[in-house]
Amino acid sequence: MRVAAGQFAVTPEWQVNAQRCVALMRSAAEAGTSLLVLPEALLARSDTDPDMSVKSAQPLDGGFMQLLKAQSRNDSVTTVLTIHTPSREGRARNTLVVLREGEVIAHYHKLHLYDAFSIQESKRVDAGDVLPPLIEVEGYKVGVLTCYDLRFPELALTLALQGADILALPAAWVRGPLKEHHWSTLLAARALDTTCFIVASGECGTRNIGQSRIIDPLGVTLAGATAEPQLIVSDIQREHLLNVRHQLPVLVNRRFALPQLT
């Protein structure tokens, strides 16, 4: 199966951002991909207003998603991304959306909010309380995560134990000392923890690092992006997944259970 990750710099204008998503969706479809992962928080962003993502929140049937749904009706790609959706007055949820054939087939409210490195996502965003879903794409089971979720290995492992073959991760990984190192290390670690393929998309621009990655179950980068807008593509093989899990059966060799989660 062919998978892709697309990245771009989110602007303050949701219409511009929607059109950039549509362009990446078209390019992924032309490349023959079955799964496309786009970045986190795609509605709007501003360097001068850290709350713009929340202020611009739209429901899943709002104008932004309508433009993406229209493109999705014209291709066979399963697209994963996140937008902010309204929750309470002045607040929002960071909502991961899975789009296929013009419909939202699954969604997930981000569990782990980024209250770290002097940033407090929870100031304006409400956390989810339900585990992310598994979806099926071309016979592969795909688990979904959002950005800061990457730092919590038990969530990725839970998805793998439920049958995930691939982990899809939209992100907006903030720049900072050692942050690029954290990103690449954590992506490889989660691949090795779970023996899953990982398709991770990072928003780029002045605030975030970009550096989207497609990684195999042994932590090897199959395709990687720079800090510039681009689409990366790679083919993945089930035979490779099965061989890795035969040679490195960490999911079978576990000696203790995870705590119960919702």
Accessible surface in RSA format (square Angstrom, percent):
REM  Atomic radii and reference values for relative SASA: ProtOr
REM  Chains: A
REM  Algorithm: Lee & Richards
REM  Probe-radius: 1.40
REM  Slices: 20
REM RES _ NUM      All-atoms   Total-Side   Main-Chain    Non-polar    All polar
REM                ABS   REL    ABS   REL    ABS   REL    ABS   REL    ABS   REL
RES MET A   1    44.88  23.2   3.43   2.3  41.45  98.7  18.60  15.8  26.28  34.8
RES ARG A   2    90.28  37.9  86.67  44.2   3.61   8.6   8.90  12.2  81.38  49.3
RES VAL A   3     0.00   0.0   0.00   0.0   0.00   0.0   0.00   0.0   0.00   0.0
RES ALA A   4     0.00   0.0   0.00   0.0   0.00   0.0   0.00   0.0   0.00   0.0
RES ALA A   5     0.43   0.4   0.00   0.0   0.43   1.0   0.00   0.0   0.43   1.1
RES GLY A   6     0.00   0.0   0.00   N/A   0.00   0.0   0.00   0.0   0.00   0.0
RES GLN A   7     1.19   0.7   0.21   0.2   0.98   2.3   0.21   0.4   0.98   0.7
RES PHE A   8     7.88   3.9   7.88   4.9   0.00   0.0   7.88   4.8   0.00   0.0
RES ALA A   9    28.47  26.2  28.06  43.3   0.40   0.9  28.06  39.5   0.40   1.1
RES VAL A  10     7.46   4.9   0.01   0.0   7.44  17.9   0.01   0.0   7.44  20.2
RES THR A  11    27.70  19.7  25.15  25.5   2.55   6.1  27.70  37.2   0.00   0.0
RES PRO A  12    71.11  51.8  57.47  52.4  13.64  49.6  57.47  47.4  13.64  84.8
RES GLU A  13    97.98  56.3  97.32  73.6   0.66   1.6  30.81  59.6  67.17  54.8
RES TRP A  14    70.75  28.4  69.69  33.7   1.06   2.5  52.74  28.1  18.02  29.2
RES GLN A  15    88.69  49.6  88.57  64.7   0.12   0.3  42.41  90.3  46.28  35.1
RES VAL A  16    59.90  39.4  55.88  50.6   4.02   9.7  59.75  51.9   0.15   0.4
RES ASN A  17     0.00   0.0   0.00   0.0   0.00   0.0   0.00   0.0   0.00   0.0
RES ALA A  18     0.00   0.0   0.00   0.0   0.00   0.0   0.00   0.0   0.00   0.0
RES GLN A  19    94.40  52.8  90.10  65.8   4.30  10.2  42.38  90.2  52.01  39.4
RES ARG A  20    97.64  41.0  94.34  48.1   3.31   7.9  28.25  38.6  69.39  42.1
RES CYS A  21     0.00   0.0   0.00   0.0   0.00   0.0   0.00   0.0   0.00   0.0
RES VAL A  22     7.78   5.1   7.78   7.0   0.00   0.0   7.78   6.8   0.00   0.0
RES ALA A  23    51.03  46.9  47.88  73.9   3.16   7.2  49.64  69.9   1.39   3.7
RES LEU A  24    22.89  12.7  22.67  16.2   0.22   0.5  22.85  16.0   0.04   0.1
RES MET A  25     0.32   0.2   0.32   0.2   0.00   0.0   0.32   0.3   0.00   0.0
RES ARG A  26   127.17  53.4 125.48  64.0   1.69   4.0  34.54  47.2  92.63  56.1
RES SER A  27    47.96  40.5  43.73  58.4   4.23   9.8  14.14  30.1  33.82  47.4
RES ALA A  28     0.00   0.0   0.00   0.0   0.00   0.0   0.00   0.0   0.00   0.0
RES ALA A  29    35.32  32.5  16.99  26.2  18.33  41.7  19.08  26.9  16.24  43.0
RES GLU A  30   151.77  87.1 111.29  84.2  40.47  96.4  53.85 104.2  97.92  79.9
RES ALA A  31    34.04  31.3  19.64  30.3  14.39  32.7  31.66  44.6   2.38   6.3
RES GLY A  32    51.12  63.0   0.00   N/A  51.12  63.0  33.30  91.4  17.83  39.9
RES THR A  33     6.03   4.3   0.00   0.0   6.03  14.4   0.00   0.0   6.03   9.1
RES SER A  34    18.59  15.7  16.79  22.4   1.80   4.1   2.73   5.8  15.86  22.2
RES LEU A  35     0.00   0.0   0.00   0.0   0.00   0.0   0.00   0.0   0.00   0.0
RES LEU A  36     0.00   0.0   0.00   0.0   0.00   0.0   0.00   0.0   0.00   0.0
RES VAL A  37     0.00   0.0   0.00   0.0   0.00   0.0   0.00   0.0   0.00   0.0
RES LEU A  38     0.00   0.0   0.00   0.0   0.00   0.0   0.00   0.0   0.00   0.0
RES PRO A  39     0.00   0.0   0.00   0.0   0.00   0.0   0.00   0.0   0.00   0.0
RES GLU A  40     9.07   5.2   8.36   6.3   0.71   1.7   2.51   4.9   6.56   5.4
RES ALA A  41    16.28  15.0  13.97  21.6   2.31   5.3  14.49  20.4   1.79   4.8
RES LEU A  42     0.00   0.0   0.00   0.0   0.00   0.0   0.00   0.0   0.00   0.0
RES LEU A  43     1.34   0.7   0.90   0.6   0.45   1.1   0.90   0.6   0.45   1.2
RES ALA A  44     2.20   2.0   1.88   2.9   0.32   0.7   1.88   2.6   0.32   0.9
RES ARG A  45    29.06  12.2  26.71  13.6   2.34   5.6  18.39  25.1  10.67   6.5
RES SER A  46    18.02  15.2   9.70  12.9   8.32  19.2   4.17   8.9  13.84  19.4
RES ASP A  47    95.78  67.1  57.64  57.4  38.14  90.2  35.88  84.4  59.90  59.7
RES THR A  48   128.45  91.4  94.96  96.3  33.48  79.8  82.30 110.5  46.15  69.8
RES ASP A  49    32.73  22.9  30.46  30.3   2.27   5.4  15.07  35.5  17.66  17.6
RES PRO A  50   119.29  86.9  85.11  77.6  34.17 124.2  94.92  78.4  24.37 151.4
RES ASP A  51    27.44  19.2  26.46  26.3   0.97   2.3   0.97   2.3  26.46  26.4
RES MET A  52    45.00  23.3  44.75  29.6   0.25   0.6  44.56  37.9   0.44   0.6
RES SER A  53    20.70  17.5  19.71  26.3   1.00   2.3   9.48  20.2  11.23  15.7
RES VAL A  54    14.43   9.5   9.08   8.2   5.35  12.9   9.08   7.9   5.35  14.5
RES LYS A  55   132.17  64.5  93.83  57.6  38.34  91.3  65.34  58.8  66.83  71.2
RES SER A  56    28.43  24.0  14.25  19.0  14.17  32.6  25.59  54.5   2.83   4.0
RES ALA A  57    24.14  22.2   5.32   8.2  18.82  42.8   5.32   7.5  18.82  49.8
RES GLN A  58    23.93  13.4  23.69  17.3   0.24   0.6  16.01  34.1   7.92   6.0
RES PRO A  59    67.84  49.4  65.69  59.9   2.15   7.8  67.61  55.8   0.23   1.4
RES LEU A  60    43.78  24.4  39.63  28.4   4.14  10.4  39.84  28.0   3.94  10.6
RES ASP A  61    97.89  68.6  83.03  82.6  14.86  35.1  28.75  67.7  69.14  69.0
RES GLY A  62    12.55  15.5   0.00   N/A  12.55  15.5  12.55  34.4   0.00   0.0
RES GLY A  63    32.52  40.1   0.00   N/A  32.52  40.1  21.12  57.9  11.40  25.5
RES PHE A  64     0.15   0.1   0.15   0.1   0.00   0.0   0.15   0.1   0.00   0.0
RES MET A  65     0.54   0.3   0.25   0.2   0.29   0.7   0.25   0.2   0.29   0.4
RES GLN A  66    75.21  42.1  71.32  52.1   3.90   9.3  35.47  75.5  39.75  30.1
RES LEU A  67    63.80  35.5  60.57  43.3   3.23   8.1  60.85  42.7   2.95   8.0
RES LEU A  68     0.00   0.0   0.00   0.0   0.00   0.0   0.00   0.0   0.00   0.0
RES LYS A  69    26.84  13.1  26.84  16.5   0.00   0.0   3.48   3.1  23.36  24.9
RES ALA A  70    44.88  41.3  41.44  64.0   3.44   7.8  42.50  59.8   2.38   6.3
RES GLN A  71    15.79   8.8  12.65   9.2   3.14   7.5   3.70   7.9  12.08   9.2
RES SER A  72     0.57   0.5   0.57   0.8   0.00   0.0   0.37   0.8   0.20   0.3
RES ARG A  73   140.06  58.8 108.99  55.6  31.07  74.0  50.66  69.2  89.41  54.2
RES ASN A  74   120.65  83.2  83.40  80.6  37.25  89.7  26.20  63.0  94.46  91.3
RES ASP A  75    20.54  14.4   3.38   3.4  17.16  40.6  14.01  33.0   6.52   6.5
RES SER A  76    94.23  79.6  76.42 102.0  17.81  41.0  44.29  94.3  49.95  70.0
RES VAL A  77     1.29   0.8   0.79   0.7   0.50   1.2   0.79   0.7   0.50   1.4
RES THR A  78     2.89   2.1   2.89   2.9   0.00   0.0   0.00   0.0   2.89   4.4
RES THR A  79     0.53   0.4   0.53   0.5   0.00   0.0   0.19   0.3   0.34   0.5
RES VAL A  80     0.00   0.0   0.00   0.0   0.00   0.0   0.00   0.0   0.00   0.0
RES LEU A  81     0.00   0.0   0.00   0.0   0.00   0.0   0.00   0.0   0.00   0.0
RES THR A  82     0.00   0.0   0.00   0.0   0.00   0.0   0.00   0.0   0.00   0.0
RES ILE A  83     0.01   0.0   0.01   0.0   0.00   0.0   0.01   0.0   0.00   0.0
RES HIS A  84     8.97   4.9   8.94   6.2   0.03   0.1   4.83   5.0   4.14   4.8
RES THR A  85    11.32   8.0  11.32  11.5   0.00   0.0   8.42  11.3   2.90   4.4
RES PRO A  86    70.68  51.5  53.73  49.0  16.95  61.6  53.87  44.5  16.81 104.5
RES SER A  87    36.47  30.8   0.94   1.3  35.54  81.9   5.28  11.2  31.20  43.7
RES ARG A  88   149.67  62.8 138.91  70.8  10.75  25.6  73.14 100.0  76.53  46.4
RES GLU A  89   177.58 102.0 143.98 108.9  33.60  80.0  66.46 128.6 111.12  90.7
RES GLY A  90    44.21  54.5   0.00   N/A  44.21  54.5  33.57  92.1  10.64  23.8
RES ARG A  91    54.50  22.9  47.98  24.5   6.52  15.5  18.11  24.8  36.39  22.1
RES ALA A  92     0.00   0.0   0.00   0.0   0.00   0.0   0.00   0.0   0.00   0.0
RES ARG A  93    82.23  34.5  82.23  41.9   0.00   0.0   1.25   1.7  80.98  49.1
RES ASN A  94     1.95   1.3   1.32   1.3   0.62   1.5   0.00   0.0   1.95   1.9
RES THR A  95     0.39   0.3   0.39   0.4   0.00   0.0   0.39   0.5   0.00   0.0
RES LEU A  96     0.03   0.0   0.03   0.0   0.00   0.0   0.03   0.0   0.00   0.0
RES VAL A  97     0.00   0.0   0.00   0.0   0.00   0.0   0.00   0.0   0.00   0.0
RES VAL A  98     0.00   0.0   0.00   0.0   0.00   0.0   0.00   0.0   0.00   0.0
RES LEU A  99     0.08   0.0   0.00   0.0   0.08   0.2   0.00   0.0   0.08   0.2
RES ARG A 100    63.74  26.8  62.07  31.6   1.67   4.0  22.42  30.6  41.32  25.0
RES GLU A 101   120.69  69.3 107.40  81.3  13.29  31.6  27.57  53.3  93.12  76.0
RES GLY A 102     0.46   0.6   0.00   N/A   0.46   0.6   0.09   0.2   0.37   0.8
RES GLU A 103   104.39  59.9 104.39  79.0   0.00   0.0  39.73  76.9  64.66  52.8
RES VAL A 104    40.36  26.6  15.26  13.8  25.10  60.5  15.26  13.3  25.10  68.1
RES ILE A 105    73.76  42.0  37.80  28.2  35.96  86.7  45.02  32.4  28.73  78.0
RES ALA A 106    17.29  15.9   7.71  11.9   9.59  21.8  17.04  24.0   0.25   0.7
RES HIS A 107    90.45  49.4  74.10  51.5  16.36  41.8  43.05  44.4  47.41  55.2
RES TYR A 108     6.55   3.1   1.69   1.0   4.86  12.6   6.55   4.9   0.00   0.0
RES HIS A 109    51.11  27.9  47.49  33.0   3.62   9.3  33.75  34.8  17.36  20.2
RES LYS A 110     4.29   2.1   3.55   2.2   0.74   1.8   0.18   0.2   4.11   4.4
RES LEU A 111    40.28  22.4  27.92  20.0  12.36  31.1  27.92  19.6  12.36  33.3
RES HIS A 112    42.89  23.4  39.09  27.2   3.80   9.7  25.85  26.6  17.04  19.8
RES LEU A 113    22.14  12.3  11.08   7.9  11.05  27.8  11.08   7.8  11.05  29.7
RES TYR A 114    26.43  12.3  26.43  15.0   0.00   0.0  26.10  19.6   0.33   0.4
RES ASP A 115    70.06  49.1  44.70  44.5  25.35  59.9  27.06  63.7  42.99  42.9
RES ALA A 116    25.32  23.3  14.61  22.5  10.71  24.4  25.00  35.2   0.32   0.8
RES PHE A 117   113.27  56.7  81.63  50.6  31.64  82.3  92.99  56.4  20.28  58.0
RES SER A 118   129.99 109.8  74.05  98.8  55.94 128.9  54.55 116.2  75.44 105.7
RES ILE A 119    53.64  30.5  45.97  34.2   7.67  18.5  49.84  35.9   3.80  10.3
RES GLN A 120   111.06  62.1  96.86  70.8  14.20  33.8  23.10  49.2  87.96  66.7
RES GLU A 121    28.10  16.1  18.29  13.8   9.81  23.4  22.76  44.0   5.34   4.4
RES SER A 122    34.33  29.0  27.62  36.9   6.71  15.5  20.55  43.8  13.78  19.3
RES LYS A 123   113.72  55.5  98.78  60.6  14.94  35.6  64.87  58.4  48.85  52.0
RES ARG A 124    58.20  24.4  58.02  29.6   0.18   0.4  23.53  32.2  34.67  21.0
RES VAL A 125     5.08   3.3   4.03   3.6   1.05   2.5   4.03   3.5   1.05   2.9
RES ASP A 126    21.65  15.2  17.92  17.8   3.73   8.8  15.28  36.0   6.37   6.4
RES ALA A 127    51.40  47.3  28.42  43.9  22.98  52.3  28.42  40.0  22.98  60.9
RES GLY A 128    12.14  15.0   0.00   N/A  12.14  15.0   4.50  12.4   7.64  17.1
RES ASP A 129   105.70  74.0  98.91  98.4   6.79  16.1  39.44  92.8  66.26  66.1
RES VAL A 130    94.99  62.5  92.61  83.8   2.38   5.7  92.81  80.6   2.18   5.9
RES LEU A 131    34.00  18.9  24.34  17.4   9.67  24.3  24.34  17.1   9.67  26.0
RES PRO A 132     4.52   3.3   0.00   0.0   4.52  16.4   0.03   0.0   4.49  27.9
RES PRO A 133    41.14  30.0  31.41  28.6   9.73  35.4  41.14  34.0   0.00   0.0
RES LEU A 134    53.87  30.0  25.46  18.2  28.41  71.4  25.56  18.0  28.31  76.2
RES ILE A 135    15.87   9.0   7.95   5.9   7.92  19.1  15.83  11.4   0.04   0.1
RES GLU A 136   103.32  59.3  93.46  70.7   9.86  23.5  29.38  56.8  73.94  60.4
RES VAL A 137     6.13   4.0   3.93   3.6   2.20   5.3   6.13   5.3   0.00   0.0
RES GLU A 138   126.46  72.6  87.47  66.2  38.99  92.8  23.61  45.7 102.85  84.0
RES GLY A 139    46.30  57.1   0.00   N/A  46.30  57.1  24.96  68.5  21.34  47.8
RES TYR A 140    12.93   6.0  12.93   7.4   0.00   0.0   8.62   6.5   4.30   5.3
RES LYS A 141    93.49  45.6  93.49  57.4   0.00   0.0  44.96  40.5  48.53  51.7
RES VAL A 142     0.00   0.0   0.00   0.0   0.00   0.0   0.00   0.0   0.00   0.0
RES GLY A 143     0.00   0.0   0.00   N/A   0.00   0.0   0.00   0.0   0.00   0.0
RES VAL A 144     0.00   0.0   0.00   0.0   0.00   0.0   0.00   0.0   0.00   0.0
RES LEU A 145     2.21   1.2   2.21   1.6   0.00   0.0   2.21   1.6   0.00   0.0
RES THR A 146     0.02   0.0   0.02   0.0   0.00   0.0   0.00   0.0   0.02   0.0
RES CYS A 147     9.79   7.4   9.79  10.9   0.00   0.0   0.00   0.0   9.79  10.6
RES TYR A 148    32.81  15.3  32.26  18.4   0.55   1.4   8.36   6.3  24.45  30.1
RES ASP A 149     0.72   0.5   0.00   0.0   0.72   1.7   0.00   0.0   0.72   0.7
RES LEU A 150     1.50   0.8   1.42   1.0   0.09   0.2   1.50   1.1   0.00   0.0
RES ARG A 151    60.29  25.3  43.56  22.2  16.74  39.9  18.12  24.8  42.17  25.6
RES PHE A 152    53.50  26.8  53.45  33.1   0.05   0.1  53.50  32.4   0.00   0.0
RES PRO A 153    56.65  41.3  56.52  51.5   0.12   0.5  56.63  46.8   0.01   0.1
RES GLU A 154    65.12  37.4  62.86  47.6   2.26   5.4  26.76  51.8  38.36  31.3
RES LEU A 155     3.29   1.8   3.29   2.4   0.00   0.0   3.29   2.3   0.00   0.0
RES ALA A 156     0.61   0.6   0.57   0.9   0.04   0.1   0.57   0.8   0.04   0.1
RES LEU A 157    31.53  17.6  31.53  22.6   0.00   0.0  31.53  22.1   0.00   0.0
RES THR A 158    16.19  11.5  15.50  15.7   0.68   1.6  15.22  20.4   0.97   1.5
RES LEU A 159     0.44   0.2   0.44   0.3   0.00   0.0   0.44   0.3   0.00   0.0
RES ALA A 160     4.41   4.1   0.00   0.0   4.41  10.0   0.00   0.0   4.41  11.7
RES LEU A 161    73.59  41.0  39.95  28.6  33.64  84.6  42.67  30.0  30.92  83.2
RES GLN A 162    92.19  51.6  67.95  49.7  24.24  57.7  36.27  77.2  55.92  42.4
RES GLY A 163    27.57  34.0   0.00   N/A  27.57  34.0  23.14  63.5   4.43   9.9
RES ALA A 164     0.00   0.0   0.00   0.0   0.00   0.0   0.00   0.0   0.00   0.0
RES ASP A 165    12.88   9.0  12.88  12.8   0.00   0.0   0.00   0.0  12.88  12.8
RES ILE A 166     0.00   0.0   0.00   0.0   0.00   0.0   0.00   0.0   0.00   0.0
RES LEU A 167     0.82   0.5   0.82   0.6   0.00   0.0   0.82   0.6   0.00   0.0
RES ALA A 168     0.00   0.0   0.00   0.0   0.00   0.0   0.00   0.0   0.00   0.0
RES LEU A 169     1.08   0.6   1.08   0.8   0.00   0.0   1.08   0.8   0.00   0.0
RES PRO A 170     0.00   0.0   0.00   0.0   0.00   0.0   0.00   0.0   0.00   0.0
RES ALA A 171     0.00   0.0   0.00   0.0   0.00   0.0   0.00   0.0   0.00   0.0
RES ALA A 172    15.28  14.0  10.06  15.5   5.22  11.9  10.06  14.2   5.22  13.8
RES TRP A 173     7.75   3.1   6.58   3.2   1.16   2.7   7.63   4.1   0.11   0.2
RES VAL A 174    23.07  15.2  21.25  19.2   1.83   4.4  21.25  18.5   1.83   5.0
RES ARG A 175    98.45  41.3  84.19  42.9  14.25  33.9  40.89  55.9  57.56  34.9
RES GLY A 176    34.92  43.1   0.00   N/A  34.92  43.1  20.95  57.5  13.98  31.3
RES PRO A 177   126.47  92.2 107.65  98.1  18.82  68.4 120.13  99.2   6.34  39.4
RES LEU A 178   124.41  69.3 109.45  78.3  14.96  37.6 115.50  81.1   8.91  24.0
RES LYS A 179     6.66   3.3   6.55   4.0   0.11   0.3   3.81   3.4   2.85   3.0
RES GLU A 180    83.11  47.7  80.50  60.9   2.61   6.2  25.17  48.7  57.95  47.3
RES HIS A 181   107.51  58.8  99.89  69.4   7.62  19.5  62.64  64.6  44.87  52.2
RES HIS A 182    43.03  23.5  40.76  28.3   2.27   5.8  29.15  30.0  13.87  16.1
RES TRP A 183     0.00   0.0   0.00   0.0   0.00   0.0   0.00   0.0   0.00   0.0
RES SER A 184    48.99  41.4  43.35  57.9   5.64  13.0  30.61  65.2  18.38  25.8
RES THR A 185    66.12  47.0  59.32  60.1   6.80  16.2  58.73  78.9   7.39  11.2
RES LEU A 186    29.67  16.5  29.67  21.2   0.00   0.0  29.67  20.8   0.00   0.0
RES LEU A 187     0.03   0.0   0.03   0.0   0.00   0.0   0.03   0.0   0.00   0.0
RES ALA A 188    26.73  24.6  26.73  41.3   0.00   0.0  26.73  37.6   0.00   0.0
RES ALA A 189    29.52  27.1  24.78  38.2   4.73  10.8  29.09  41.0   0.43   1.1
RES ARG A 190    18.68   7.8  18.68   9.5   0.00   0.0   0.30   0.4  18.37  11.1
RES ALA A 191     0.00   0.0   0.00   0.0   0.00   0.0   0.00   0.0   0.00   0.0
RES LEU A 192    73.07  40.7  69.54  49.8   3.52   8.9  69.65  48.9   3.42   9.2
RES ASP A 193    51.99  36.4  39.70  39.5  12.28  29.0  15.57  36.6  36.41  36.3
RES THR A 194     0.00   0.0   0.00   0.0   0.00   0.0   0.00   0.0   0.00   0.0
RES THR A 195     0.73   0.5   0.73   0.7   0.00   0.0   0.00   0.0   0.73   1.1
RES CYS A 196     0.00   0.0   0.00   0.0   0.00   0.0   0.00   0.0   0.00   0.0
RES PHE A 197     1.75   0.9   1.75   1.1   0.00   0.0   1.75   1.1   0.00   0.0
RES ILE A 198     2.42   1.4   2.42   1.8   0.00   0.0   2.42   1.7   0.00   0.0
RES VAL A 199     0.00   0.0   0.00   0.0   0.00   0.0   0.00   0.0   0.00   0.0
RES ALA A 200     0.00   0.0   0.00   0.0   0.00   0.0   0.00   0.0   0.00   0.0
RES SER A 201     0.00   0.0   0.00   0.0   0.00   0.0   0.00   0.0   0.00   0.0
RES GLY A 202     0.15   0.2   0.00   N/A   0.15   0.2   0.15   0.4   0.00   0.0
RES GLU A 203     1.41   0.8   1.41   1.1   0.00   0.0   1.41   2.7   0.00   0.0
RES CYS A 204     0.66   0.5   0.66   0.7   0.00   0.0   0.00   0.0   0.66   0.7
RES GLY A 205    23.69  29.2   0.00   N/A  23.69  29.2  18.79  51.6   4.90  11.0
RES THR A 206   102.18  72.7  76.15  77.2  26.03  62.0  81.84 109.9  20.34  30.7
RES ARG A 207    87.59  36.8  80.40  41.0   7.19  17.1  31.72  43.3  55.87  33.9
RES ASN A 208     0.03   0.0   0.03   0.0   0.00   0.0   0.00   0.0   0.03   0.0
RES ILE A 209     1.10   0.6   0.68   0.5   0.42   1.0   0.76   0.5   0.35   0.9
RES GLY A 210     0.01   0.0   0.00   N/A   0.01   0.0   0.00   0.0   0.01   0.0
RES GLN A 211    26.94  15.1  26.94  19.7   0.00   0.0   4.02   8.6  22.91  17.4
RES SER A 212     0.42   0.4   0.42   0.6   0.00   0.0   0.42   0.9   0.00   0.0
RES ARG A 213    43.21  18.1  43.21  22.0   0.00   0.0   2.26   3.1  40.95  24.8
RES ILE A 214     0.01   0.0   0.01   0.0   0.00   0.0   0.01   0.0   0.00   0.0
RES ILE A 215     3.40   1.9   3.40   2.5   0.00   0.0   3.40   2.4   0.00   0.0
RES ASP A 216     7.49   5.2   7.49   7.5   0.00   0.0   0.02   0.1   7.46   7.4
RES PRO A 217     0.00   0.0   0.00   0.0   0.00   0.0   0.00   0.0   0.00   0.0
RES LEU A 218    77.26  43.0  63.89  45.7  13.37  33.6  63.89  44.9  13.37  36.0
RES GLY A 219    17.20  21.2   0.00   N/A  17.20  21.2   1.80   4.9  15.40  34.5
RES VAL A 220    81.91  53.9  77.62  70.3   4.29  10.3  81.91  71.2   0.00   0.0
RES THR A 221    68.70  48.9  44.81  45.4  23.89  56.9  26.96  36.2  41.74  63.1
RES LEU A 222    73.60  41.0  40.87  29.2  32.74  82.3  44.75  31.4  28.86  77.7
RES ALA A 223    18.47  17.0  10.28  15.9   8.18  18.6  18.47  26.0   0.00   0.0
RES GLY A 224    38.90  48.0   0.00   N/A  38.90  48.0   8.54  23.4  30.36  68.0
RES ALA A 225     6.03   5.5   0.35   0.5   5.69  12.9   1.09   1.5   4.94  13.1
RES THR A 226    82.51  58.7  75.63  76.7   6.88  16.4  80.16 107.7   2.35   3.6
RES ALA A 227    37.35  34.3  29.17  45.0   8.18  18.6  29.17  41.1   8.18  21.7
RES GLU A 228   111.37  63.9 111.37  84.3   0.00   0.0  46.49  89.9  64.87  53.0
RES PRO A 229    81.29  59.2  62.11  56.6  19.17  69.7  62.32  51.5  18.97 117.9
RES GLN A 230    60.81  34.0  49.41  36.1  11.40  27.1  26.73  56.9  34.08  25.8
RES LEU A 231    46.75  26.0  20.40  14.6  26.35  66.2  20.40  14.3  26.35  70.9
RES ILE A 232    12.92   7.4   9.43   7.0   3.49   8.4  12.92   9.3   0.01   0.0
RES VAL A 233    52.99  34.9  29.83  27.0  23.15  55.8  29.83  25.9  23.15  62.8
RES SER A 234    16.62  14.0   9.72  13.0   6.90  15.9   8.44  18.0   8.18  11.5
RES ASP A 235    65.86  46.1  52.92  52.7  12.94  30.6  18.42  43.3  47.45  47.3
RES ILE A 236     1.87   1.1   0.00   0.0   1.87   4.5   0.48   0.3   1.39   3.8
RES GLN A 237    96.58  54.0  93.37  68.2   3.21   7.7  46.63  99.3  49.95  37.9
RES ARG A 238    87.06  36.6  82.70  42.2   4.36  10.4  49.17  67.2  37.90  23.0
RES GLU A 239   126.45  72.6 120.08  90.8   6.37  15.2  40.56  78.5  85.89  70.1
RES HIS A 240    60.01  32.8  57.14  39.7   2.87   7.3  41.64  42.9  18.37  21.4
RES LEU A 241     0.74   0.4   0.74   0.5   0.00   0.0   0.74   0.5   0.00   0.0
RES LEU A 242   100.81  56.1  95.77  68.5   5.04  12.7  96.22  67.6   4.59  12.3
RES ASN A 243    69.53  47.9  68.34  66.0   1.19   2.9   9.15  22.0  60.38  58.4
RES VAL A 244     3.11   2.0   2.67   2.4   0.44   1.1   3.06   2.7   0.05   0.1
RES ARG A 245    52.46  22.0  46.08  23.5   6.38  15.2  27.00  36.9  25.45  15.4
RES HIS A 246   154.69  84.5 135.02  93.8  19.68  50.3  90.02  92.8  64.67  75.3
RES GLN A 247   136.53  76.3 102.83  75.2  33.69  80.2  39.54  84.2  96.98  73.6
RES LEU A 248    59.88  33.4  59.43  42.5   0.45   1.1  59.47  41.8   0.41   1.1
RES PRO A 249    43.99  32.1  40.90  37.3   3.08  11.2  43.99  36.3   0.00   0.0
RES VAL A 250    47.42  31.2  44.23  40.0   3.20   7.7  45.47  39.5   1.95   5.3
RES LEU A 251    35.59  19.8  23.81  17.0  11.79  29.6  23.90  16.8  11.69  31.5
RES VAL A 252   125.67  82.7 101.31  91.7  24.36  58.7 106.39  92.4  19.28  52.3
RES ASN A 253    91.90  63.4  74.90  72.4  17.00  40.9  29.80  71.7  62.10  60.0
RES ARG A 254    74.34  31.2  45.02  22.9  29.32  69.8  28.52  39.0  45.82  27.8
RES ARG A 255   222.58  93.5 186.43  95.0  36.14  86.1  71.50  97.7 151.07  91.6
RES PHE A 256   155.68  77.9 142.73  88.4  12.96  33.7 153.60  93.1   2.08   6.0
RES ALA A 257    86.83  79.8  63.13  97.4  23.71  53.9  65.02  91.6  21.82  57.8
RES LEU A 258    39.53  22.0  25.10  18.0  14.43  36.3  25.22  17.7  14.31  38.5
RES PRO A 259   103.44  75.4  86.81  79.1  16.64  60.5  99.28  82.0   4.16  25.9
RES GLN A 260   174.35  97.5 146.37 107.0  27.97  66.6  64.59 137.5 109.76  83.2
RES LEU A 261    82.72  46.1  55.20  39.5  27.52  69.2  60.94  42.8  21.79  58.6
RES THR A 262   117.47  83.5  78.69  79.8  38.78  92.4  74.12  99.6  43.35  65.5
END  Absolute sums over single chains surface
CHAIN  1 A    11051.0       8828.4       2222.6       6181.9       4869.1
END  Absolute sums over all chains
TOTAL         11051.0       8828.4       2222.6       6181.9       4869.1
